[in-house]
C-alpha cells in the first residue's frame, strides 16, 4: 500500500514527478517502520533501495528528503558512506533548509578518511564567511566531527575572525570548535590564544561565551597549568561573582591544578570555597568543592588552623551526604572523597566509623568496595576488632543456607537453656533472607581482613588468641573451588580461592614463627583445621584447600608441642592419598617424617615391648601410606617419598632386630630412632626473612648469570618436547593419576528453593561491634568460653554464669575461715575516715573508658643481611609511581573524542613557535607572495612589449606576427628576405623549427644568433611569442 504523500511543493515544473510514484518523507518512513513489526528488515531494505534512487534525483528537494531518510537509517545501523558525494551536493545548496540537512549528513557519515572531504574544504571556507549567522553556524558545528590536520590548517584563518563576531552564539561555537581543532592541530591554539584571552578578560562579555572559555581553559589547564597561572585573578573573580554552578565546578577543577604551582592561592581560595561548601544546596557543586580542596593540596598545607577547620567541615558535609541522601551515587562519591581525606586526616575519618561500616552492608557492590578501601586505610588497634567482626559477620551470612542453619542451631544449643528457645532460634534462622554475596567479593573481603590484621608486623593486633580463631574461621569460610574447567570465570575464581586460602595458611605460619608465645595456640588451631577439612570433604574426593600446605608445615616443624601427636599422624597419613596438589603432598611427606621423629625419638623413654610394638605398627602404617607416593608423577613428591621410605625401612629392620628391655636386662632403643632421624630436623630455628634480603646477597666472583646453562639448550628442549610416550588406556597408573573420579554429590543439584531460606542475624548483638557468636562457629565459641572461665576462676571481680560450677577462691576461703559458715556483719573491718582530707581539693582527671590491655607478646622482626636496607627493587609494576605516570601519559593520548591530544602539552602558548604554525607569519607570507606574483606579472608584460618592439624594428608588421590559424603547411625550402610576404612566411616556418629544437644548448643558441636576421627573430619568437599568441587568441 502506497503511503499518502504528495510530491515536494518546491519541485521545479520542468522536472515533473513520474506518475504513480510518490516520495516518502521522514515521517512516513518512521510510521511505516512502526507498522511493519516483525518485518522491519525487509521494510528497511526496501526503503534503502528507494533512497538510492531518490538521492540521485536532479530535484534538490527530493535529494534532501532522501538524504534525511538515509541519516535516520544510519542512526539505526545502516551504513550511508556510499552517499558521501550526494551529501556534498546537498551541502552546497543555496537553501538553508537543504544545506542544514547536508551538514547533518556530513556530521553523521563523514570520517577523517572520507574521500570527498577534500572537496568540501572550499565549501566550508565559503560558508564560514557567510553573512547569515544561521548559515555560518553550520560549518562551525560540523568541523569538530570531521576535522583533520590539513582541514584545520585550511579553515583556521576563517575561524579566527569569528571570535570577534557580533553574535554571542557564533563566538561560543567558534571557541568550542577551536578547542577541537587544537586536539588534532595544536598550533591552532597558539594562533587563537590572544583572542581567547581577550574575550576572557572582557568583563562585558556574554556569560555563555565566558563559560565556554572557562571550559576550554579547564580542559587545557591540566595539561600545561603554567600557561594559565597569569589568569588566576580573572578566574578568581569569576569564581566569586559568577553565579553559574557549572562554571564554578570547572573553575574549582582548574584551581586544583594551579594551587600546587602557586601556594599563595590556598589562602585566597579558602574563604570562597568554605562559603560555597556551607551555603550551596547543589550536591554536585558541594562535592566538586571538596574534591578540589583535596586535589589542590589545601588539606596538606602548612597552616594547621585553617586546614583543620576546612577538613572538619568537609568530613561533616560528606557524612551528611551519606546519611541524609539515599542516592547511591552520592554515597559512592562521598566514600571516594573519604578515601582521599584519610591520607592526611585519618583521625577525622575514623570518627565516622559507624557511617562507613553501614556502607559495607550496602546492596550496591561498588559502594561496598569503596567502603572496604576506606576501612582498610583507617584501621587502628582500637577499631580493628570491630571492623573485622563486622566483615566476618557479613561473610558468615553468605554461607550456604544449610550450613548456616546448622551453625545457628549449634550456636543456639551451646547458649540456650531450653528446647523452646532452640526451636524459636531455628525458625527465626529459616525466615530471614540474607543478601547474596558474589564469590569474588568474599575472596576480596578475606584478603582485606588478612592485610589489615598483618599490617605493620601485626602492629594492630591486641589479642592474638582472637586473631588465631579468626584465621581458623576464615579457612572454613573460604569458597571451595569449583571444578568447572570450561568456564573462564570459574577458573579465575578457582585460582583466587586457592590463593586466598594459601594466604590464610601463611598468616598462621607467620604468627607461629614470629610470636613464640602463640605457638601452642597456632598448633591447636592447625590440628582443628586439619581435622575439619578431612571431615568436611566427602570420601573419595581430594582436599583442595591450599591452607593445608602451611598447616602441614606447622604440624611437622613444631611437632614437639603437639597436643595429640597420634591423631595428627593419622590425619597426615590420610592426606597422602587425598591431596590434589603436588606441593602440598611434598610438605605432607616431610611433616610425617618430622612427627614420626618426635613421637619415637625420646632417648629417656625405656625400650619396652609396648614401645617396640607401637613403633613397629606405626612404621608399617607409614610405609603403607608412602607406597603410592613413590610412583607420583611429580618428581619432588617422588624423591621425598623414596628417600623417607628407604630410611623408614632400615628403621623397621633395626626396630625388629632390637630386643625389648626386661627386668633382668635393659636395652637401648635403636640409634636410628633416637639419633639418626631426629638429627635430620634438629638444626637452627627457621625465622622470618625480609622481602628484600636477597638483594643484599653478594654475587660470587666468577659467576656469570648471563651465560647459558648449556650451549645447545634450545635443541635439547625441542627434542624433549618431541618425545611421545604411548599410554595404554588400561594402565592403572594412568587411570589413577590422570582421570578424575566421578563426583558422588554435586552441590548445584540441590533445588533452588532451598537456597532462599536464610537465617536471621543476631538481633541482640552490638550495633558497633558484632559479638563473636555472630561470626565464629559453635566449637570455637565453646572453647573460648571454657578458656575464659578457666582464666578468670580466681578473679574476685569476675561474675560467672549460673550453669558453670564455681570453685572456692582464696578470698572466699579467708572469709569462711574467719567468720564461719554464717557471715558476721560486725566482723567486717571499718576503714578509718579522715574528714580533714575531705576539704582538700581532689585532682580532676579526665575519665576515659578503660581500654583492653594489650597482650604482652614479643613479635620477631624480619631478618635481613647487613649492608642494605632490605627494601625490594623498584620493579616496573602497576603499583609503581613511575609506571603509574606512564599509564597516565598513555591515557592522556586518547581522549573521549578518540583523538590523540598528547601533543597539546608539548608546547607553550607564550613565546615564539618552534617550527609550528604562526597565524601572523602566515598572513605576512601570503601578502609577500601576492606582491611577488604582481611583480612577476608586471615583468611579463614588459617583456611582451619589448618583444613586440623588436619585431616591428626589424621590419615585421605587428599584425603579421599573430598566428591565429593552425594550418599545416609544408616547410619552405628557400625564402627571400626582400619580399614582405615571403618574410612573414619565413618567420612562421622558422618558428616551427625552433619549437622542435627547444632543448638546444646555449652554444647552439649563440651560433643561431650569429646568423642572419631571420634566425634571430625566430629565436625570440620561440621564447615570448607563444604566451602572446594565446592571450590574443583568447581576446579574439
ZAMARGU-4260 file (C-alpha; in steps of 0.2 Angstrom, whole numbers, plus 5000, padded with zeros to 4 digits):
<rodrens>
0) 5000/5000/5000 | 5007/5017/4995 | 5008/5030/5008 | 4998/5046/5006 | 5011/5058/5002
5) 5012/5072/4989 | 5027/5077/4979 | 5038/5091/4986 | 5030/5108/4983 | 5046/5115/4978
10) 5049/5103/4964 | 5053/5113/4948 | 5040/5112/4934 | 5052/5106/4921 | 5055/5090/4931
15) 5038/5083/4934 | 5037/5068/4946 | 5033/5052/4937 | 5015/5046/4938 | 5011/5033/4951
20) 5027/5037/4961 | 5027/5047/4977 | 5042/5050/4988 | 5040/5046/5006 | 5045/5059/5019
25) 5055/5055/5035 | 5038/5055/5045 | 5031/5042/5033 | 5047/5031/5035 | 5046/5031/5053
30) 5027/5027/5053 | 5030/5013/5041 | 5044/5006/5051 | 5032/5005/5066 | 5018/4997/5056
35) 5029/4983/5050 | 5033/4975/5066 | 5041/4958/5063 | 5047/4963/5045 | 5057/4978/5049
40) 5072/4971/5040 | 5063/4969/5023 | 5055/4986/5025 | 5071/4995/5028 | 5079/4986/5013
45) 5065/4992/5003 | 5067/5010/5009 | 5086/5009/5006 | 5083/5005/4988 | 5070/5019/4986
50) 5083/5031/4994 | 5097/5025/4982 | 5085/5031/4968 | 5079/5047/4975 | 5096/5053/4981
55) 5102/5053/4963 | 5087/5064/4958 | 5091/5081/4950 | 5077/5089/4961 | 5087/5095/4976
60) 5071/5094/4987 | 5069/5075/4983 | 5088/5073/4986 | 5087/5082/5003 | 5072/5071/5008
65) 5081/5055/5003 | 5097/5061/5012 | 5087/5064/5028 | 5079/5047/5027 | 5097/5039/5025
70) 5103/5049/5040 | 5089/5041/5051 | 5093/5024/5044 | 5111/5027/5048 | 5107/5030/5066
75) 5098/5013/5066 | 5113/5005/5060 | 5114/5005/5041 | 5129/5012/5033 | 5127/5028/5022
80) 5145/5031/5017 | 5142/5027/4999 | 5131/5043/4998 | 5145/5055/5003 | 5146/5064/4987
85) 5127/5067/4987 | 5129/5074/5005 | 5142/5086/4997 | 5129/5091/4984 | 5116/5095/4997
90) 5128/5104/5007 | 5131/5116/4993 | 5113/5120/4991 | 5109/5139/4992 | 5093/5135/5003
95) 5096/5135/5021 | 5084/5120/5025 | 5093/5109/5012 | 5110/5115/5017 | 5106/5110/5035
100) 5101/5093/5030 | 5118/5091/5020 | 5128/5097/5035 | 5119/5084/5046 | 5123/5071/5034
105) 5141/5076/5035 | 5142/5075/5054 | 5134/5058/5053 | 5143/5050/5039 | 5159/5059/5036
110) 5175/5052/5043 | 5193/5058/5043 | 5197/5046/5028 | 5182/5051/5018 | 5187/5055/5000
115) 5175/5069/4997 | 5181/5078/5012 | 5195/5086/5002 | 5182/5093/4990 | 5172/5101/5005
120) 5186/5112/5010 | 5181/5127/4999 | 5163/5125/5003 | 5167/5125/5022 | 5178/5141/5020
125) 5164/5149/5009 | 5150/5146/5022 | 5162/5151/5036 | 5162/5168/5028 | 5143/5169/5025
130) 5134/5184/5031 | 5119/5175/5039 | 5123/5168/5057 | 5112/5153/5054 | 5122/5148/5038
135) 5139/5152/5047 | 5134/5141/5062 | 5133/5125/5051 | 5151/5123/5046 | 5156/5129/5064
140) 5146/5115/5071 | 5151/5102/5058 | 5170/5105/5059 | 5173/5096/5076 | 5166/5080/5069
145) 5176/5079/5053 | 5192/5089/5057 | 5209/5083/5051 | 5226/5092/5052 | 5225/5098/5034
150) 5207/5104/5036 | 5212/5113/5052 | 5226/5122/5043 | 5215/5127/5029 | 5200/5133/5040
155) 5209/5141/5054 | 5211/5158/5045 | 5192/5158/5043 | 5188/5153/5060 | 5199/5166/5070
160) 5189/5181/5064 | 5173/5173/5070 | 5179/5176/5088 | 5175/5194/5086 | 5158/5191/5078
165) 5143/5202/5084 | 5133/5187/5089 | 5137/5178/5105 | 5131/5161/5099 | 5144/5162/5085
170) 5158/5166/5097 | 5153/5152/5109 | 5153/5139/5095 | 5169/5145/5087 | 5178/5143/5104
175) 5172/5125/5106 | 5177/5122/5088 | 5194/5129/5090 | 5197/5118/5105 | 5193/5103/5094
180) 5205/5109/5081 | 5219/5111/5094 | 5217/5092/5098 | 5222/5087/5080 | 5232/5103/5076
185) 5240/5110/5092 | 5247/5125/5083 | 5230/5132/5080 | 5229/5135/5099 | 5244/5147/5098
190) 5236/5157/5085 | 5219/5158/5093 | 5225/5161/5111 | 5227/5180/5110 | 5209/5182/5105
195) 5203/5169/5118 | 5212/5178/5131 | 5205/5195/5126 | 5187/5188/5127 | 5190/5181/5144
200) 5197/5197/5151 | 5182/5207/5144 | 5170/5210/5159 | 5156/5214/5147 | 5157/5198/5138
205) 5141/5187/5137 | 5141/5174/5151 | 5138/5160/5139 | 5154/5164/5130 | 5164/5166/5146
210) 5158/5149/5152 | 5164/5142/5135 | 5181/5150/5138 | 5182/5143/5155 | 5178/5125/5149
215) 5191/5126/5136 | 5204/5133/5148 | 5200/5120/5161 | 5202/5106/5148 | 5219/5114/5143
220) 5224/5118/5161 | 5228/5101/5167 | 5240/5098/5153 | 5250/5114/5155 | 5245/5123/5170
225) 5260/5135/5170 | 5252/5144/5154 | 5236/5148/5164 | 5243/5154/5180 | 5243/5173/5175
230) 5224/5171/5173 | 5222/5167/5191 | 5215/5184/5196 | 5202/5184/5182 | 5197/5166/5186
235) 5195/5170/5205 | 5184/5185/5200 | 5173/5173/5190 | 5173/5160/5204 | 5167/5173/5217
240) 5155/5183/5206 | 5150/5171/5193 | 5134/5163/5199 | 5134/5149/5187 | 5136/5132/5196
245) 5143/5123/5181 | 5156/5136/5178 | 5161/5136/5196 | 5164/5117/5195 | 5176/5120/5181
250) 5185/5134/5189 | 5187/5124/5205 | 5195/5110/5195 | 5206/5122/5186 | 5212/5130/5203
255) 5215/5112/5209 | 5229/5111/5196 | 5235/5129/5199 | 5237/5128/5218 | 5252/5116/5218
260) 5261/5129/5207 | 5256/5144/5217 | 5254/5140/5236 | 5248/5158/5239 | 5232/5154/5230
265) 5227/5142/5245 | 5224/5157/5257 | 5215/5166/5243 | 5203/5152/5239 | 5199/5146/5256
270) 5186/5159/5260 | 5175/5157/5244 | 5177/5138/5244 | 5171/5137/5263 | 5157/5149/5259
275) 5151/5138/5244 | 5153/5122/5255 | 5142/5130/5269 | 5129/5138/5258 | 5126/5128/5242
280) 5111/5116/5241 | 5119/5108/5225 | 5127/5092/5229 | 5137/5092/5213 | 5145/5109/5217
285) 5147/5103/5235 | 5157/5088/5230 | 5167/5097/5217 | 5172/5110/5230 | 5178/5096/5242
290) 5187/5087/5229 | 5195/5102/5223 | 5201/5106/5240 | 5208/5088/5242 | 5217/5088/5225
295) 5223/5105/5226 | 5233/5100/5242 | 5224/5113/5253 | 5222/5100/5266 | 5240/5097/5267
300) 5246/5115/5268 | 5257/5122/5282 | 5243/5132/5290 | 5236/5120/5303 | 5222/5131/5309
305) 5213/5134/5293 | 5217/5116/5287 | 5209/5108/5302 | 5194/5119/5300 | 5191/5115/5282
310) 5195/5097/5284 | 5182/5096/5298 | 5169/5105/5288 | 5172/5093/5273 | 5171/5077/5283
315) 5155/5084/5291 | 5147/5088/5274 | 5152/5071/5267 | 5144/5062/5282 | 5128/5071/5278
320) 5129/5066/5260 | 5129/5048/5266 | 5116/5049/5280 | 5104/5061/5273 | 5103/5056/5255
325) 5098/5039/5249 | 5106/5041/5232 | 5119/5028/5230 | 5129/5039/5218 | 5131/5052/5232
330) 5136/5038/5244 | 5149/5032/5231 | 5157/5049/5228 | 5157/5053/5247 | 5166/5037/5250
335) 5178/5042/5236 | 5182/5058/5245 | 5184/5050/5261 | 5197/5039/5254 | 5207/5054/5249
340) 5205/5063/5265 | 5210/5048/5275 | 5228/5050/5269 | 5230/5067/5278 | 5217/5067/5292
345) 5214/5049/5296 | 5208/5053/5314 | 5194/5063/5307 | 5188/5049/5295 | 5190/5036/5309
350) 5177/5046/5319 | 5164/5042/5305 | 5167/5023/5308 | 5148/5020/5311 | 5143/5028/5294
355) 5157/5019/5285 | 5153/5002/5292 | 5135/5004/5287 | 5141/5006/5269 | 5149/4989/5270
360) 5132/4981/5270 | 5125/4991/5256 | 5117/4982/5242 | 5127/4991/5229 | 5143/4981/5227
365) 5153/4996/5221 | 5149/5006/5237 | 5155/4991/5247 | 5171/4990/5238 | 5174/5009/5241
370) 5169/5007/5260 | 5182/4992/5261 | 5196/5003/5253 | 5192/5016/5266 | 5191/5005/5281
375) 5207/4997/5276 | 5216/5014/5277 | 5209/5020/5293 | 5211/5004/5303 | 5220/5005/5320
380) 5222/4994/5335 | 5207/5002/5343 | 5195/4998/5329 | 5202/4983/5321 | 5192/4970/5331
385) 5175/4979/5327 | 5179/4981/5309 | 5185/4963/5307 | 5170/4957/5317 | 5158/4966/5305
390) 5166/4959/5290 | 5166/4941/5297 | 5148/4943/5301 | 5145/4948/5283 | 5155/4933/5277
395) 5146/4921/5288 | 5129/4927/5282 | 5135/4922/5264 | 5137/4904/5268 | 5125/4891/5260
400) 5109/4890/5269 | 5111/4873/5275 | 5127/4876/5283 | 5121/4892/5291 | 5106/4884/5298
405) 5117/4870/5306 | 5129/4884/5313 | 5114/4893/5320 | 5107/4878/5328 | 5124/4873/5335
410) 5127/4890/5342 | 5109/4890/5350 | 5112/4873/5358 | 5128/4880/5366 | 5119/4895/5374
415) 5100/4891/5376 | 5093/4883/5391 | 5078/4875/5384 | 5071/4866/5369 | 5058/4880/5366
420) 5072/4893/5364 | 5081/4882/5352 | 5065/4880/5341 | 5062/4898/5341 | 5080/4902/5335
425) 5079/4889/5322 | 5063/4896/5315 | 5070/4913/5315 | 5085/4907/5306 | 5074/4900/5292
430) 5064/4915/5289 | 5077/4928/5286 | 5084/4930/5269 | 5102/4937/5268 | 5108/4947/5253
435) 5119/4936/5241 | 5137/4940/5240 | 5147/4936/5225 | 5161/4924/5227 | 5175/4936/5221
440) 5169/4949/5233 | 5170/4936/5248 | 5188/4932/5242 | 5192/4951/5242 | 5185/4953/5259
445) 5196/4939/5266 | 5211/4946/5258 | 5207/4963/5266 | 5205/4956/5283 | 5222/4947/5282
450) 5230/4964/5276 | 5223/4974/5290 | 5227/4962/5303 | 5245/4959/5297 | 5249/4977/5293
455) 5265/4984/5301 | 5271/4967/5308 | 5254/4964/5317 | 5255/4981/5325 | 5236/4982/5327
460) 5233/4965/5335 | 5229/4967/5353 | 5223/4949/5356 | 5232/4935/5346 | 5221/4922/5353
465) 5206/4931/5344 | 5216/4933/5328 | 5220/4914/5328 | 5202/4910/5330 | 5198/4922/5316
470) 5210/4913/5304 | 5203/4897/5309 | 5185/4903/5305 | 5192/4911/5288 | 5198/4894/5282
475) 5180/4887/5284 | 5173/4902/5276 | 5184/4902/5261 | 5175/4897/5245 | 5178/4880/5239
480) 5185/4880/5221 | 5173/4873/5208 | 5179/4861/5195 | 5171/4869/5180 | 5186/4869/5168
485) 5176/4875/5153 | 5171/4892/5161 | 5184/4905/5161 | 5176/4915/5175 | 5175/4899/5186
490) 5193/4895/5183 | 5198/4913/5188 | 5188/4911/5204 | 5196/4894/5207 | 5213/4902/5206
495) 5208/4916/5218 | 5200/4905/5231 | 5216/4894/5231 | 5227/4910/5233 | 5217/4917/5247
500) 5217/4900/5256 | 5235/4899/5254 | 5237/4917/5262 | 5227/4911/5277 | 5239/4897/5280
505) 5254/4909/5278 | 5246/4920/5291 | 5245/4906/5303 | 5263/4901/5299 | 5269/4919/5302
510) 5261/4920/5319 | 5269/4904/5324 | 5286/4909/5318 | 5286/4927/5324 | 5276/4926/5340
515) 5284/4912/5351 | 5271/4913/5365 | 5257/4909/5352 | 5264/4893/5345 | 5254/4882/5356
520) 5238/4891/5351 | 5243/4890/5332 | 5247/4872/5334 | 5230/4869/5342 | 5221/4878/5328
525) 5231/4869/5315 | 5225/4852/5322 | 5207/4859/5322 | 5209/4865/5304 | 5216/4848/5298
530) 5203/4838/5306 | 5189/4849/5300 | 5195/4849/5282 | 5196/4830/5282 | 5178/4828/5290
535) 5170/4841/5278 | 5177/4833/5262 | 5167/4818/5256 | 5176/4801/5254 | 5184/4799/5238
540) 5186/4817/5234 | 5203/4827/5235 | 5205/4841/5248 | 5208/4857/5238 | 5212/4870/5251
545) 5229/4877/5249 | 5230/4881/5268 | 5235/4863/5270 | 5252/4867/5264 | 5256/4879/5279
550) 5246/4869/5291 | 5256/4853/5287 | 5272/4863/5289 | 5267/4869/5306 | 5262/4852/5312
555) 5279/4845/5307 | 5290/4859/5311 | 5283/4861/5329 | 5279/4843/5332 | 5286/4843/5349
560) 5272/4853/5356 | 5258/4844/5348 | 5243/4840/5360 | 5239/4824/5352 | 5253/4818/5340
565) 5244/4801/5337 | 5228/4810/5330 | 5239/4822/5320 | 5249/4807/5312 | 5233/4799/5307
570) 5227/4814/5299 | 5243/4817/5290 | 5243/4799/5284 | 5226/4802/5276 | 5232/4817/5267
575) 5244/4806/5257 | 5230/4800/5246 | 5218/4814/5247 | 5228/4829/5242 | 5227/4835/5224
580) 5242/4847/5224 | 5259/4841/5222 | 5267/4855/5233 | 5255/4850/5247 | 5260/4832/5246
585) 5278/4836/5246 | 5276/4846/5263 | 5265/4832/5270 | 5279/4819/5267 | 5291/4830/5277
590) 5278/4833/5290 | 5275/4814/5293 | 5294/4811/5295 | 5295/4825/5307 | 5280/4820/5318
595) 5287/4802/5317 | 5304/4808/5324 | 5296/4817/5338 | 5285/4803/5343 | 5298/4789/5343
600) 5315/4799/5346 | 5314/4800/5365 | 5330/4793/5372 | 5324/4794/5390 | 5309/4783/5387
605) 5314/4764/5391 | 5313/4752/5376 | 5299/4741/5382 | 5290/4728/5372 | 5275/4740/5372
610) 5286/4754/5364 | 5293/4742/5352 | 5276/4736/5346 | 5269/4753/5345 | 5284/4759/5335
615) 5283/4744/5323 | 5265/4746/5320 | 5267/4765/5316 | 5281/4761/5304 | 5271/4749/5295
620) 5257/4761/5293 | 5268/4775/5287 | 5276/4763/5274 | 5259/4758/5268 | 5254/4776/5266
625) 5270/4781/5257 | 5269/4767/5244 | 5258/4776/5232 | 5268/4792/5233 | 5284/4783/5226
630) 5275/4782/5209 | 5269/4800/5210 | 5271/4810/5193 | 5278/4825/5202 | 5297/4822/5204
635) 5298/4832/5221 | 5285/4821/5229 | 5293/4806/5222 | 5310/4810/5228 | 5305/4814/5245
640) 5294/4798/5247 | 5308/4787/5240 | 5320/4794/5252 | 5310/4793/5268 | 5303/4776/5263
645) 5320/4768/5262 | 5325/4777/5278 | 5310/4770/5287 | 5313/4753/5280 | 5330/4752/5288
650) 5322/4759/5304 | 5309/4745/5304 | 5323/4732/5302 | 5333/4740/5316 | 5317/4740/5327
655) 5313/4722/5324 | 5331/4717/5327 | 5332/4726/5344 | 5326/4716/5358 | 5315/4724/5371
660) 5320/4728/5389 | 5316/4716/5403 | 5318/4716/5421 | 5334/4707/5421 | 5342/4717/5406
665) 5339/4735/5400 | 5340/4738/5381 | 5343/4754/5372 | 5332/4760/5358 | 5339/4759/5340
670) 5350/4773/5336 | 5341/4776/5320 | 5326/4781/5331 | 5334/4792/5344 | 5349/4800/5334
675) 5349/4797/5316 | 5332/4803/5311 | 5330/4817/5324 | 5346/4824/5318 | 5339/4827/5301
680) 5327/4840/5308 | 5337/4847/5324 | 5345/4861/5316 | 5344/4880/5318 | 5327/4888/5320
685) 5319/4895/5305 | 5315/4913/5306 | 5306/4926/5295 | 5316/4933/5281 | 5314/4951/5275
690) 5307/4953/5257 | 5322/4962/5251 | 5335/4952/5260 | 5340/4943/5244 | 5346/4960/5236
695) 5360/4960/5250 | 5367/4944/5245 | 5384/4947/5236 | 5386/4939/5219 | 5401/4927/5219
700) 5416/4931/5209 | 5417/4922/5193 | 5398/4919/5192 | 5391/4925/5175 | 5372/4925/5176
705) 5370/4928/5158 | 5380/4913/5152 | 5368/4899/5146 | 5367/4883/5156 | 5370/4873/5141
710) 5377/4878/5124 | 5363/4868/5115 | 5349/4871/5127 | 5336/4875/5114 | 5340/4860/5104
715) 5338/4849/5120 | 5322/4856/5125 | 5315/4854/5107 | 5319/4836/5107 | 5311/4834/5124
720) 5295/4841/5118 | 5295/4829/5103 | 5296/4813/5114 | 5280/4805/5115 | 5275/4790/5126
725) 5262/4778/5121 | 5249/4777/5135 | 5238/4762/5137 | 5220/4765/5141 | 5220/4751/5153
730) 5235/4757/5163 | 5230/4758/5181 | 5243/4771/5184 | 5237/4782/5171 | 5219/4780/5177
735) 5223/4783/5195 | 5233/4799/5192 | 5226/4807/5177 | 5207/4803/5177 | 5196/4812/5188
740) 5184/4801/5198 | 5165/4804/5196 | 5158/4815/5210 | 5147/4807/5222 | 5137/4823/5226
745) 5135/4839/5217 | 5130/4855/5227 | 5122/4863/5212 | 5110/4849/5211 | 5100/4855/5226
750) 5084/4864/5222 | 5084/4882/5220 | 5070/4884/5234 | 5082/4878/5247 | 5094/4892/5244
755) 5081/4905/5248 | 5080/4901/5267 | 5092/4911/5276 | 5095/4913/5295 | 5091/4929/5305
760) 5106/4939/5310 | 5109/4940/5329 | 5097/4954/5334 | 5105/4956/5351 | 5122/4959/5345
765) 5130/4976/5347 | 5127/4989/5334 | 5145/4994/5333 | 5154/4978/5336 | 5146/4961/5332
770) 5148/4948/5345 | 5159/4933/5342 | 5143/4922/5341 | 5138/4930/5325 | 5154/4926/5315
775) 5163/4911/5324 | 5157/4893/5324 | 5150/4885/5339 | 5165/4874/5343 | 5177/4889/5343
780) 5165/4899/5354 | 5163/4885/5367 | 5182/4883/5368 | 5184/4902/5370 | 5171/4902/5384
785) 5179/4887/5393 | 5196/4896/5392 | 5189/4912/5398 | 5181/4904/5413 | 5197/4894/5417
790) 5207/4910/5416 | 5196/4921/5427 | 5191/4907/5440 | 5202/4916/5453 | 5197/4934/5449
795) 5185/4940/5463 | 5178/4953/5451 | 5173/4941/5438 | 5154/4936/5438 | 5152/4919/5430
800) 5137/4911/5423 | 5125/4901/5434 | 5127/4885/5425 | 5145/4884/5427 | 5151/4876/5443
805) 5160/4888/5454 | 5176/4884/5464 | 5180/4892/5480 | 5193/4905/5478 | 5206/4912/5490
810) 5195/4927/5496 | 5181/4916/5499 | 5192/4904/5509 | 5198/4918/5520 | 5180/4924/5524
815) 5174/4907/5528 | 5189/4903/5539 | 5187/4919/5549 | 5169/4921/5551 | 5162/4903/5550
820) 5148/4897/5540 | 5137/4912/5544 | 5144/4929/5539 | 5146/4941/5554 | 5142/4958/5549
825) 5151/4966/5564 | 5167/4957/5560 | 5169/4967/5544 | 5183/4979/5547 | 5179/4998/5546
830) 5191/5009/5536 | 5197/5025/5545 | 5189/5041/5538 | 5199/5057/5540 | 5187/5071/5537
835) 5201/5084/5536 | 5207/5076/5520 | 5189/5079/5513 | 5192/5098/5512 | 5207/5096/5501
840) 5203/5098/5483 | 5204/5082/5474 | 5214/5082/5457 | 5202/5082/5442 | 5207/5069/5430
845) 5199/5065/5413 | 5189/5049/5414 | 5192/5038/5400 | 5185/5021/5396 | 5197/5008/5401
850) 5205/5000/5385 | 5208/4982/5384 | 5225/4978/5390 | 5237/4974/5376 | 5243/4956/5376
855) 5262/4956/5381 | 5270/4946/5367 | 5286/4948/5358 | 5285/4949/5339 | 5300/4945/5330
860) 5306/4956/5315 | 5310/4950/5298 | 5329/4945/5296 | 5340/4953/5283 | 5358/4954/5279
865) 5369/4969/5284 | 5374/4981/5271 | 5357/4986/5264 | 5340/4992/5269 | 5332/4976/5263
870) 5319/4986/5253 | 5313/4977/5237 | 5318/4983/5220 | 5308/4996/5212 | 5300/4985/5198
875) 5290/4992/5184 | 5273/4986/5191 | 5256/4993/5191 | 5259/4999/5209 | 5275/5009/5205
880) 5273/5028/5203 | 5284/5028/5188 | 5273/5016/5179 | 5258/5025/5185 | 5264/5040/5177
885) 5267/5031/5161 | 5250/5024/5162 | 5243/5041/5165 | 5253/5048/5150 | 5246/5034/5139
890) 5228/5038/5144 | 5231/5056/5140 | 5235/5052/5122 | 5217/5045/5119 | 5203/5057/5125
895) 5185/5054/5125 | 5184/5062/5107 | 5195/5047/5101 | 5209/5060/5097 | 5227/5059/5101
900) 5229/5075/5111 | 5246/5072/5119 | 5255/5085/5108 | 5245/5099/5116 | 5256/5098/5132
905) 5272/5099/5122 | 5272/5117/5118 | 5269/5134/5127 | 5257/5147/5122 | 5269/5160/5126
910) 5285/5163/5116 | 5289/5160/5098 | 5283/5144/5089 | 5297/5132/5085 | 5293/5125/5068
915) 5275/5126/5070 | 5260/5136/5064 | 5260/5155/5066 | 5245/5164/5060 | 5253/5181/5059
920) 5268/5174/5050 | 5256/5165/5038 | 5247/5181/5034 | 5264/5190/5031 | 5269/5176/5019
925) 5253/5177/5009 | 5255/5196/5007 | 5273/5194/5001 | 5268/5180/4989 | 5254/5191/4982
930) 5267/5206/4979 | 5279/5193/4971 | 5265/5187/4959 | 5261/5205/4954 | 5279/5209/4951
935) 5281/5193/4940 | 5265/5199/4930 | 5272/5216/4928 | 5289/5209/4921 | 5280/5198/4910
940) 5270/5212/4902 | 5286/5222/4900 | 5295/5208/4891 | 5280/5205/4880 | 5280/5224/4875
945) 5299/5223/4872 | 5297/5208/4860 | 5284/5217/4850 | 5295/5232/4848 | 5310/5221/4842
950) 5299/5213/4829 | 5292/5230/4822 | 5310/5237/4822 | 5316/5223/4811 | 5303/5225/4798
955) 5290/5213/4804 | 5272/5220/4804 | 5264/5219/4821 | 5248/5211/4813 | 5259/5198/4804
960) 5266/5191/4820 | 5250/5185/4826 | 5247/5167/4822 | 5228/5163/4823 | 5226/5149/4810
965) 5234/5132/4815 | 5236/5126/4797 | 5249/5113/4792 | 5260/5120/4779 | 5275/5112/4770
970) 5291/5120/4776 | 5298/5132/4764 | 5315/5127/4757 | 5321/5145/4752 | 5315/5162/4757
975) 5319/5179/4751 | 5321/5192/4764 | 5317/5207/4752 | 5299/5201/4749 | 5287/5206/4764
980) 5275/5191/4762 | 5289/5179/4760 | 5297/5186/4775 | 5281/5183/4785 | 5280/5165/4779
985) 5299/5163/4783 | 5295/5169/4801 | 5281/5156/4803 | 5291/5142/4796 | 5306/5146/4807
990) 5295/5147/4822 | 5290/5128/4820 | 5308/5123/4818 | 5313/5132/4833 | 5299/5123/4844
995) 5306/5106/4839 | 5324/5112/4843 | 5319/5118/4861 | 5331/5108/4871 | 5346/5115/4862
1000) 5362/5120/4871 | 5367/5138/4874 | 5381/5136/4862 | 5368/5132/4848 | 5358/5147/4853
1005) 5373/5158/4852 | 5378/5150/4835 | 5360/5154/4829 | 5361/5172/4835 | 5377/5174/4824
1010) 5367/5171/4808 | 5355/5181/4798 | 5341/5192/4805 | 5328/5180/4801 | 5336/5167/4813
1015) 5337/5180/4827 | 5319/5184/4825 | 5314/5166/4826 | 5324/5163/4842 | 5314/5177/4850
1020) 5298/5170/4844 | 5302/5154/4852 | 5303/5162/4870 | 5290/5175/4870 | 5278/5173/4856
1025) 5268/5158/4862 | 5260/5167/4878 | 5256/5182/4867 | 5248/5171/4854 | 5237/5163/4867
1030) 5232/5179/4875 | 5227/5187/4859 | 5218/5171/4854 | 5208/5172/4870 | 5204/5190/4866
1035) 5198/5185/4848
</rodrens>
